[in-house]
Amino acid sequence: MPRIAVIGAGISGVTAAYSLALRGYDVTVIDRGRYPAMDTSFANGGQLSACNAEVWNSVATIFKGLKWMLKKDAPLLVNPWPSWHKYSWMAEFIAAIPHYRQNTIETTRLAIAARKHLFSIAETEGIAFDLEQRGILHIFHDRKAFDASARVNKLLTEGGLERHAVTNEEMRAIEPALRGEYVGGFFTPSDATGDIHKFTRGLAEAAQRRGVTFIQDAIVSTIARDGTGDGAGFVVKFTPALPEAGLADFPPPAEREVRVDAVVVSAASASRALAAALGDRINVYPVKGYSITVNADRPESQAATPTVSLLDEAAKIVTSRLGASRLRVAGTAEYNGFNRDIRSDRIQPLIDWVRREFPAVDTDRVVPWTGLRPMMPDMMPRVRRGRQKGIFYHTGHGHLGWTLSAATSELVADQVAADFPVR
């Protein structure tokens, strides 16, 4: 039985491990967190959104970024401090603009397939994750943005998505909690929402039941060819994470290792450095996003909280209802390297948006969070073989990691099966 190491226990790593386990592989997942799904897969916007498959590579995005550069609460913020990685990534982003149409259609098709597969996995494994299959409603405050979305809608429908325009009255019928005035909206009835953290943890438990081993609190130091025997396979070396307190009182932890036949790199924004050490180029950039979880405890607040997932095009804010008393509100994109600081001037616009759009929802218990989306310049995930036989990549899903991973994990598992068949 071939042995496979998966680096990363976020949504992409856990779905890859699960897909490989179903094919009969001996799978070990190695992750730096104490538990699965503790980083970017912890508190995202919650949307399983084929309707959000439009890639960002457009001239309009460039102009918006320039306009917002000096505005601290802008939906898109770029730290102008020089960085070769950041500016070379942006150059490749611009170079991918001619592929905007093709990549948007391809992402839509992949998202539709992934969504169906994820629902099937959840049903098979009995994973409860606050799933709401009520669709996603895009809301628009101005005519220009609405007309632009109509053009995008043609690409999404070409990719096979059912998404149609709705009037103000139809929007309120879909989501009675709406109180504002809008020029219109677009509704995708087949999209859904849920808690990515609950789903990923539930899938990790299902993978363990199927024989997958999880090594947590482990920082991967090297991935190298196994020099023993006939030289086949890899040695993955890792160091146990140190405790937070009393670091000076402890000796350096002993390095440990696992020997495997192949490695799947699903390490989110850390994938770039791992790939470089293996002789590959995976140009992932950590695009920072923020979310808040609004805890609506009072019945009056719960009644005023939207149940249908929303996307406010102007503010670039999404919402997801998670169970009876939680509302996840997420948004913004920040190009600021590996900075993980939770900035109040980035969180406040999310709170203000809730107060403005849904004034009866309590915001006295708001939990902020930030995560780093692993984005490729062309906004397309990297699911491919490395230069060395036995190295595979399943990473770079950007803001659609949860939406796409259930399908891309099947693709990478098929690649592994082609090169390392289970006898």
C-alpha positions as CSV (number, residue, x, y, z in Angstrom):
1,M,0.0,0.0,0.0
2,P,1.6,3.3,-1.0
3,R,2.2,5.8,1.8
4,I,1.3,9.4,1.2
5,A,2.1,12.5,3.3
6,V,-0.2,15.4,3.0
7,I,1.3,18.7,4.3
8,G,-1.5,20.9,5.7
9,A,-4.7,20.2,7.6
10,G,-6.9,23.0,6.3
11,I,-9.8,22.3,4.0
12,S,-7.6,21.5,1.0
13,G,-5.3,19.1,2.9
14,V,-8.1,17.3,4.7
15,T,-10.2,16.8,1.5
16,A,-7.1,15.5,-0.2
17,A,-6.4,13.1,2.6
18,Y,-10.0,11.9,2.6
19,S,-10.0,11.3,-1.2
20,L,-6.8,9.4,-1.0
21,A,-8.0,7.3,1.9
22,L,-11.1,6.3,-0.1
23,R,-8.7,5.0,-2.8
24,G,-6.9,2.8,-0.3
25,Y,-3.7,4.8,0.5
26,D,-1.9,4.9,3.8
27,V,-2.2,8.6,4.5
28,T,-0.4,10.8,7.1
29,V,-1.4,14.5,7.5
30,I,1.2,16.8,9.0
31,D,0.2,20.3,10.2
32,R,1.6,23.0,12.4
33,G,-1.7,23.6,14.2
34,R,-2.8,21.8,17.3
35,Y,-6.0,20.7,15.6
36,P,-7.1,20.6,11.9
37,A,-8.7,23.8,10.4
38,M,-7.2,26.3,12.9
39,D,-5.8,28.7,10.3
40,T,-7.4,30.0,7.1
41,S,-10.1,27.3,7.4
42,F,-11.3,28.6,10.8
43,A,-13.7,31.4,10.2
44,N,-14.1,32.4,6.6
45,G,-17.3,33.9,5.0
46,G,-19.0,30.5,5.1
47,Q,-20.2,30.5,1.5
48,L,-20.2,27.6,-0.9
49,S,-20.5,30.0,-3.7
50,A,-20.3,29.1,-7.3
51,C,-21.8,32.5,-7.9
52,N,-18.6,34.0,-6.6
53,A,-16.5,32.2,-9.2
54,E,-15.5,35.4,-11.2
55,V,-11.7,35.7,-11.1
56,W,-10.4,39.1,-10.1
57,N,-8.1,39.6,-13.1
58,S,-9.6,42.7,-14.7
59,V,-8.8,46.3,-15.5
60,A,-11.6,47.4,-13.2
61,T,-9.9,45.6,-10.2
62,I,-6.7,47.4,-11.0
63,F,-8.3,50.9,-11.0
64,K,-10.2,50.1,-7.8
65,G,-7.0,49.0,-6.1
66,L,-5.3,52.3,-7.0
67,K,-8.3,54.3,-5.9
68,W,-8.5,52.6,-2.5
69,M,-4.7,52.4,-1.8
70,L,-4.7,55.2,0.7
71,K,-8.1,54.5,2.3
72,K,-7.6,52.4,5.4
73,D,-11.2,51.0,5.4
74,A,-11.2,50.2,1.7
75,P,-12.5,46.7,0.6
76,L,-9.2,46.2,-1.3
77,L,-6.0,47.5,0.4
78,V,-2.4,47.2,-0.8
79,N,0.5,48.0,1.6
80,P,2.7,50.1,-0.7
81,W,5.9,49.0,1.1
82,P,8.2,47.4,-1.5
83,S,8.2,43.7,-1.7
84,W,9.6,41.7,-4.7
85,H,7.1,38.9,-4.1
86,K,4.1,41.2,-3.9
87,Y,4.9,43.3,-7.0
88,S,6.0,40.4,-9.1
89,W,2.8,38.6,-8.1
90,M,0.8,41.7,-9.2
91,A,2.7,41.8,-12.5
92,E,1.6,38.2,-13.1
93,F,-2.0,39.1,-12.0
94,I,-2.1,41.8,-14.8
95,A,-0.6,39.3,-17.3
96,A,-3.6,37.0,-16.6
97,I,-6.2,39.5,-17.5
98,P,-6.6,38.1,-21.1
99,H,-7.7,34.8,-19.5
100,Y,-10.4,36.4,-17.4
101,R,-13.3,34.9,-19.4
102,Q,-12.0,31.4,-19.7
103,N,-10.9,31.2,-16.1
104,T,-14.2,32.5,-14.8
105,I,-16.2,29.9,-16.8
106,E,-13.8,27.1,-15.7
107,T,-14.0,28.0,-12.1
108,T,-17.8,28.1,-12.3
109,R,-18.0,24.6,-13.6
110,L,-15.5,23.3,-11.0
111,A,-17.5,25.0,-8.2
112,I,-20.8,23.4,-9.3
113,A,-19.2,20.0,-9.3
114,A,-17.4,20.5,-6.0
115,R,-20.6,21.8,-4.3
116,K,-22.5,18.6,-5.2
117,H,-19.6,16.4,-4.1
118,L,-19.3,18.2,-0.8
119,F,-23.0,17.7,0.0
120,S,-22.6,14.0,-0.8
121,I,-19.6,13.6,1.5
122,A,-21.4,15.4,4.4
123,E,-24.4,13.0,4.0
124,T,-22.2,9.9,3.8
125,E,-20.1,10.8,6.8
126,G,-22.9,12.4,8.9
127,I,-21.1,15.8,9.2
128,A,-23.1,18.5,10.8
129,F,-21.8,22.0,9.9
130,D,-24.8,24.4,10.1
131,L,-25.6,23.8,6.4
132,E,-28.2,26.2,4.9
133,Q,-29.3,25.5,1.4
134,R,-31.2,28.8,0.9
135,G,-29.1,30.2,-2.0
136,I,-27.0,33.4,-2.1
137,L,-28.4,36.8,-2.9
138,H,-26.2,39.5,-4.4
139,I,-27.4,43.0,-3.5
140,F,-26.6,46.2,-5.4
141,H,-26.9,49.9,-4.4
142,D,-26.1,51.4,-7.7
143,R,-27.0,50.8,-11.3
144,K,-23.5,50.7,-12.7
145,A,-22.4,47.9,-10.5
146,F,-25.7,46.0,-11.2
147,D,-25.1,46.3,-15.0
148,A,-21.5,45.1,-14.6
149,S,-22.8,42.1,-12.7
150,A,-25.2,41.3,-15.5
151,R,-22.3,41.0,-17.8
152,V,-20.6,38.6,-15.3
153,N,-23.8,36.7,-15.0
154,K,-23.5,35.7,-18.7
155,L,-20.2,34.0,-18.0
156,L,-21.5,32.2,-14.8
157,T,-24.6,30.9,-16.7
158,E,-22.3,29.8,-19.5
159,G,-20.5,27.8,-16.9
160,G,-23.8,26.1,-16.0
161,L,-24.9,28.1,-13.0
162,E,-28.5,29.1,-12.4
163,R,-28.4,32.7,-11.4
164,H,-31.0,35.3,-12.3
165,A,-31.8,39.0,-11.7
166,V,-34.4,39.9,-9.0
167,T,-36.2,43.1,-8.2
168,N,-36.4,44.9,-4.9
169,E,-39.7,43.2,-4.1
170,E,-38.4,39.8,-5.0
171,M,-35.3,40.4,-2.9
172,R,-37.5,41.0,0.2
173,A,-39.5,37.9,-0.5
174,I,-36.2,35.9,-0.6
175,E,-34.9,37.6,2.5
176,P,-37.5,39.4,4.6
177,A,-34.9,40.8,7.0
178,L,-33.7,43.2,4.3
179,R,-34.6,46.8,5.0
180,G,-32.6,48.9,2.6
181,E,-33.4,50.2,-0.9
182,Y,-31.5,48.6,-3.7
183,V,-31.5,48.9,-7.5
184,G,-31.8,45.1,-7.7
185,G,-30.0,41.9,-7.2
186,F,-29.0,38.5,-8.5
187,F,-30.0,35.3,-6.8
188,T,-28.3,31.9,-7.0
189,P,-30.8,29.4,-5.5
190,S,-28.4,26.4,-5.6
191,D,-25.6,27.9,-3.5
192,A,-25.3,27.3,0.2
193,T,-23.5,28.3,3.4
194,G,-22.1,26.6,6.5
195,D,-19.4,26.5,9.1
196,I,-16.1,25.6,7.3
197,H,-14.4,24.9,10.7
198,K,-17.1,22.4,11.7
199,F,-17.0,20.7,8.3
200,T,-13.3,20.4,8.1
201,R,-13.0,19.0,11.6
202,G,-15.9,16.6,10.9
203,L,-14.2,15.4,7.7
204,A,-10.9,15.0,9.5
205,E,-12.6,12.7,12.0
206,A,-14.1,10.8,9.1
207,A,-10.7,10.5,7.5
208,Q,-9.3,9.1,10.8
209,R,-12.0,6.5,10.9
210,R,-10.8,5.5,7.5
211,G,-7.2,5.1,8.7
212,V,-5.7,8.5,8.1
213,T,-3.0,9.5,10.7
214,F,-2.9,13.2,11.8
215,I,0.4,14.6,13.2
216,Q,-0.4,18.0,14.7
217,D,1.7,20.7,16.3
218,A,4.4,19.8,13.7
219,I,6.5,22.2,11.7
220,V,7.8,20.7,8.5
221,S,11.5,21.4,8.1
222,T,12.5,19.5,5.0
223,I,11.1,17.2,2.3
224,A,13.9,15.2,0.7
225,R,14.5,12.1,-1.3
226,D,14.9,9.0,0.8
227,G,18.6,8.0,0.5
228,T,18.1,4.5,2.0
229,G,17.5,1.4,-0.1
230,D,16.8,2.1,-3.8
231,G,16.4,5.8,-3.1
232,A,12.6,5.8,-3.9
233,G,10.2,7.9,-1.9
234,F,10.7,10.8,0.5
235,V,11.7,11.6,4.0
236,V,9.5,14.4,5.6
237,K,11.2,15.8,8.6
238,F,9.4,17.9,11.1
239,T,9.9,19.5,14.5
240,P,7.3,19.4,17.3
241,A,6.0,22.9,18.2
242,L,7.4,24.4,21.4
243,P,5.0,25.3,24.3
244,E,4.1,29.0,24.4
245,A,5.5,29.6,27.9
246,G,9.0,29.1,29.3
247,L,10.8,28.6,26.0
248,A,14.2,29.2,27.6
249,D,13.6,26.4,30.1
250,F,13.3,23.7,27.4
251,P,15.9,22.2,25.1
252,P,15.2,22.3,21.4
253,P,12.7,19.6,20.4
254,A,14.0,16.5,18.7
255,E,13.4,16.4,14.9
256,R,11.2,13.6,13.8
257,E,10.5,12.1,10.4
258,V,8.1,10.0,8.3
259,R,9.0,8.0,5.2
260,V,6.5,8.0,2.4
261,D,6.2,7.2,-1.3
262,A,4.7,10.5,-2.3
263,V,3.9,14.0,-0.8
264,V,0.9,16.2,-1.5
265,V,1.6,19.9,-0.6
266,S,-1.6,21.5,0.6
267,A,0.0,24.1,2.9
268,A,-1.9,27.2,1.9
269,S,0.3,30.3,1.8
270,A,3.3,28.2,3.0
271,S,3.1,26.2,-0.2
272,R,5.4,28.6,-2.0
273,A,8.4,28.1,0.3
274,L,7.9,24.3,0.4
275,A,7.6,24.2,-3.4
276,A,10.8,26.3,-3.9
277,A,12.8,23.9,-1.7
278,L,11.5,21.1,-4.0
279,G,12.5,22.9,-7.2
280,D,9.0,24.0,-8.1
281,R,7.4,27.4,-8.5
282,I,4.0,27.8,-6.9
283,N,3.5,31.6,-6.7
284,V,1.0,31.8,-3.9
285,Y,0.5,35.1,-2.2
286,P,-1.2,35.5,1.3
287,V,-4.1,37.8,0.6
288,K,-5.5,38.7,4.1
289,G,-9.2,38.7,4.8
290,Y,-11.2,39.6,7.9
291,S,-14.4,38.3,9.4
292,I,-16.6,38.9,12.4
293,T,-19.0,36.4,14.1
294,V,-22.0,38.3,15.4
295,N,-23.6,36.4,18.4
296,A,-27.3,37.2,18.4
297,D,-28.5,35.9,21.7
298,R,-31.8,37.7,22.1
299,P,-34.9,36.4,20.2
300,E,-35.5,39.9,18.7
301,S,-32.0,40.0,17.4
302,Q,-32.2,36.5,15.9
303,A,-35.4,37.4,14.2
304,A,-33.8,40.4,12.6
305,T,-30.8,38.4,11.4
306,P,-30.8,37.4,7.7
307,T,-31.1,33.6,7.0
308,V,-30.2,33.8,3.3
309,S,-26.6,34.4,2.5
310,L,-25.8,37.9,1.1
311,L,-23.1,39.5,-0.9
312,D,-23.0,43.3,-1.0
313,E,-21.2,44.1,-4.2
314,A,-20.3,47.7,-3.2
315,A,-18.9,46.9,0.2
316,K,-17.4,43.5,-0.9
317,I,-19.0,41.9,2.2
318,V,-20.6,38.5,2.5
319,T,-22.8,37.0,5.2
320,S,-23.7,33.5,6.3
321,R,-26.2,32.5,9.0
322,L,-24.6,29.8,11.2
323,G,-27.2,28.1,13.2
324,A,-29.8,30.0,15.3
325,S,-27.6,32.6,16.9
326,R,-24.5,33.3,14.8
327,L,-24.0,35.5,11.8
328,R,-20.7,35.4,10.0
329,V,-19.8,38.6,8.2
330,A,-16.6,38.7,6.1
331,G,-14.9,40.8,3.5
332,T,-11.9,42.9,2.4
333,A,-8.7,41.9,0.7
334,E,-5.4,43.1,2.1
335,Y,-2.0,42.7,0.4
336,N,0.3,42.9,3.3
337,G,2.5,39.8,3.3
338,F,2.2,37.4,6.2
339,N,0.9,40.0,8.6
340,R,-1.8,38.4,10.8
341,D,-2.7,41.4,13.0
342,I,-6.4,42.0,13.5
343,R,-6.7,45.7,12.8
344,S,-9.6,47.6,14.3
345,D,-9.9,49.9,11.2
346,R,-10.5,46.8,9.1
347,I,-13.0,45.2,11.5
348,Q,-15.1,48.3,12.2
349,P,-16.5,48.5,8.6
350,L,-17.9,45.0,9.0
351,I,-19.6,46.0,12.3
352,D,-20.8,49.3,10.8
353,W,-22.3,47.4,7.8
354,V,-24.3,45.1,10.1
355,R,-25.6,48.1,12.0
356,R,-26.5,50.0,8.8
357,E,-28.2,47.1,6.9
358,F,-29.7,45.3,9.9
359,P,-30.1,47.8,12.8
360,A,-32.1,45.5,15.0
361,V,-29.2,42.9,15.2
362,D,-27.2,43.2,18.4
363,T,-23.5,43.8,17.9
364,D,-22.5,43.8,21.5
365,R,-20.8,40.3,21.2
366,V,-18.7,40.4,18.1
367,V,-15.7,38.1,17.6
368,P,-13.1,39.3,15.1
369,W,-10.8,37.0,13.0
370,T,-8.3,37.2,10.2
371,G,-6.9,34.7,7.8
372,L,-4.5,34.5,4.8
373,R,-6.1,33.3,1.6
374,P,-3.6,31.4,-0.6
375,M,-4.0,33.1,-4.0
376,M,-2.3,32.5,-7.3
377,P,-1.9,35.4,-9.7
378,D,-4.5,34.0,-12.2
379,M,-6.8,33.0,-9.3
380,M,-6.8,29.4,-10.4
381,P,-5.9,26.6,-7.9
382,R,-2.7,24.6,-8.5
383,V,-3.5,20.9,-8.8
384,R,-0.5,19.3,-10.5
385,R,2.6,17.2,-10.3
386,G,5.9,18.6,-9.3
387,R,9.2,18.2,-11.1
388,Q,10.2,15.3,-8.9
389,K,8.1,12.1,-9.3
390,G,6.1,11.7,-6.2
391,I,5.5,15.4,-5.4
392,F,2.0,16.8,-6.0
393,Y,0.4,20.2,-5.3
394,H,-3.1,20.9,-4.1
395,T,-3.1,24.5,-3.1
396,G,-3.7,28.1,-4.2
397,H,-7.5,28.1,-4.0
398,G,-7.7,31.7,-2.9
399,H,-11.0,32.9,-1.6
400,L,-12.8,29.7,-3.0
401,G,-10.9,27.1,-1.0
402,W,-14.1,25.6,0.6
403,T,-16.1,26.0,-2.6
404,L,-13.6,24.1,-4.8
405,S,-11.7,21.7,-2.6
406,A,-14.2,18.8,-2.7
407,A,-13.6,18.6,-6.5
408,T,-9.9,19.5,-6.7
409,S,-9.1,16.9,-4.1
410,E,-10.5,14.3,-6.4
411,L,-8.3,15.6,-9.2
412,V,-5.1,15.4,-7.2
413,A,-6.0,11.9,-5.9
414,D,-6.5,10.8,-9.5
415,Q,-3.0,12.1,-10.3
416,V,-1.5,10.2,-7.3
417,A,-3.4,7.0,-8.4
418,A,-2.0,7.2,-11.9
419,D,1.6,7.4,-10.6
420,F,1.3,5.2,-7.5
421,P,-1.5,2.7,-8.1
422,V,-2.8,0.7,-5.1
423,R,-2.0,-3.0,-5.8
